[in-house]
Amino acid sequence: MSRTVRVGVFQMRMAQDAGTNLKRAVDFIHKAADQGADIVATPELFTSLYFCQREDAAYFDLAEPIPGSSTEALGRVARERGITIVGSLFEKRAAGLFHNTAVVMDKRGEMVGKYRKMHIPDDPNYYEKFYFTPGDLGFQSFRTEKANVGTLVCWDQWYPEGARLTAMKGAEVIFYPTAIGAHAREPEGAPHRQRDAWETIQRSHAIANGVFVAVANRIGVEEEMRFWGNSFICDPLGQILAKGSQDKEEVLVAECDLGEIDRTREGWPFFRDRRIDAYAPITQRFLD
């Protein structure tokens, strides 16, 4: 039996002011709902500029409790439009304890799930280890009216283990709120190659796990980073259903037939043929 869900993501430029960003994100969510979206995801850390380009304790003031004012705002629009929202926030859990967190707000405006980013980068212009404690909630799937929703965040995109475990938890659509781009002074051609690799790895997660994948990236230049947009939604065969541009604010909505998950997994039964008896070494750091 066909069971469809209209999945939406949007890409936007961020401003200095959190209130402005929240208001504009809500406007984009309304636009996605106007296009029939049942579930809408924001880019990563959408209420602020991407502050992790430097280590500065003043930026801890950007963090907020969850639940808090942003979840209240997202819950309100979710309730008004009867949709589910995946929102990416800078969580203040306690004094000196912060997470990069995705929340899932259902159509009643209630928070049905929270995921804390598991893989935390520490690279030039991505000094996230200074700000975020690695997630301690594990990989999860949250039941919503239209679909089982998995949430991973940005750097999690590169890890097949995270996608696999999220799918094994029952996720039918894996959302990746994202803030990724290239240094504005990257050599010619390098950003294009990196962007292709970024898209390819996520499409491969869809294929390997027989799930839909939806990616919401930011755009624009912030300090030394040029965020490359290219948000997309793909099906369980990795086929692109909707894709954004490199530099325009856009809303993407795609109809996803969840029946494709069963059909794909029946044709390519990767879960059946997994050699779980042979995978114990994967829990080691490296096999010397």
HELIX and SHEET records of a PDB file:
HELIX    1   1 ALA A   18  ASP A   34  1                                  17    
HELIX    2   2 PHE A   51  GLN A   53  5                                   3    
HELIX    3   3 ALA A   57  LEU A   62  5                                   6    
HELIX    4   4 SER A   69  ARG A   81  1                                  13    
HELIX    5   5 GLU A  128  PHE A  130  5                                   3    
HELIX    6   6 CYS A  154  TRP A  158  5                                   5    
HELIX    7   7 PRO A  160  MET A  168  1                                   9    
HELIX    8   8 ALA A  190  ASN A  209  1                                  20    
HELIX    9   9 GLY A  259  GLY A  267  1                                   9    
HELIX   10  10 PHE A  270  ASP A  273  1                                   4    
HELIX   11  11 ILE A  276  ALA A  278  5                                   3    
HELIX   12  12 ALA A  280  THR A  283  5                                   4    
SHEET    1   A 6 MET A 111  ARG A 116  0                                        
SHEET    2   A 6 LEU A  97  MET A 105 -1                                        
SHEET    3   A 6 THR A  84  ALA A  94 -1                                        
SHEET    4   A 6 ILE A  39  ALA A  41  1                                        
SHEET    5   A 6 THR A   4  GLN A  11  1                                        
SHEET    6   A 6 GLU A 250  ASP A 257 -1                                        
SHEET    1   B 2 ASP A 122  ASP A 123  0                                        
SHEET    2   B 2 TYR A 126  TYR A 127 -1                                        
SHEET    1   C 6 SER A 141  ARG A 143  0                                        
SHEET    2   C 6 ASN A 148  THR A 151 -1                                        
SHEET    3   C 6 VAL A 173  PRO A 177  1                                        
SHEET    4   C 6 PHE A 212  ALA A 216  1                                        
SHEET    5   C 6 PHE A 232  CYS A 234 -1                                        
SHEET    6   C 6 ILE A 240  LYS A 243 -1                                        
SHEET    1   D 3 GLY A 181  HIS A 183  0                                        
SHEET    2   D 3 MET A 225  TRP A 228 -1                                        
SHEET    3   D 3 ILE A 219  GLU A 222 -1                                        
END                                                                             
